[in-house]
Amino acid sequence: MFHNEIEHPFVGDLQDLTLDQLSEKINELHRKLGLAQRMSNAHLCDQIRLAINSYQYWYRKKIQEEADEDNSYYTKIDIT
């Protein structure tokens, strides 16, 4: 799945945010989602979920990039 398919159109560019910034925003959006659910506002819930998906995509992508850069994880165990 390409990230364009899951990104909310009004979220903006997230690729320059740090992991901490992305995590904070995801937590904030989950709090807002809980409020929207208590208000029974299905449309708002859908929009918040789309925004959460955008932030989670970039969070996972940055985690993966850090893991790829830190190859020591893969070279610590030698099974040969």
C-alpha positions in Angstrom: 0.0 0.0 0.0 1.4 3.4 -1.0 1.3 6.0 1.8 -0.7 8.4 -0.4 -3.6 6.0 -0.2 -3.8 6.2 3.6 -2.8 9.8 4.3 -5.4 12.3 5.4 -5.4 15.1 2.8 -5.4 17.9 5.4 -2.7 16.6 7.7 0.2 18.1 5.8 3.8 16.9 5.4 4.8 14.6 8.3 8.1 13.2 7.1 10.1 15.9 8.9 8.6 15.2 12.3 10.6 13.4 15.0 9.4 10.1 16.5 8.5 12.0 19.7 6.5 14.5 17.8 4.7 11.8 15.9 4.0 9.8 19.1 2.7 12.9 20.9 0.3 13.7 18.0 -0.9 10.0 17.8 -1.7 10.1 21.5 -3.5 13.4 21.2 -5.6 12.1 18.3 -6.5 9.0 20.3 -7.8 11.3 23.1 -9.8 13.2 20.6 -11.1 10.0 19.0 -12.4 8.9 22.4 -14.2 12.2 22.9 -15.7 12.0 19.4 -16.9 8.4 20.1 -18.5 9.6 23.4 -20.3 12.3 21.4 -21.4 9.6 18.9 -20.0 11.7 16.0 -19.2 9.0 13.4 -18.1 11.3 10.7 -15.5 13.0 13.1 -14.4 9.6 14.2 -13.7 8.6 10.6 -11.7 11.7 10.0 -9.6 11.3 13.2 -8.9 7.6 12.3 -7.6 8.7 8.9 -5.4 11.3 10.5 -4.1 8.6 13.0 -3.3 6.3 10.1 -1.2 9.0 8.5 0.8 9.7 11.7 1.2 5.9 12.4 2.4 5.3 8.9 5.2 7.8 9.3 6.0 6.6 12.8 6.4 3.0 11.6 8.4 4.2 8.6 10.9 6.2 10.8 11.2 3.2 13.2 12.0 1.0 10.2 14.5 3.5 8.8 16.3 3.6 12.2 16.4 -0.2 12.3 17.9 -0.3 8.8 20.5 2.2 9.8 21.4 0.3 12.9 22.7 -2.9 11.3 24.5 -3.9 14.5 21.3 -5.5 15.6 21.6 -8.0 12.7 25.3 -8.6 13.0 25.5 -9.3 16.8 24.5 -12.9 16.4 26.8 -15.0 14.3 25.3 -18.4 13.5 28.0 -19.5 11.1 
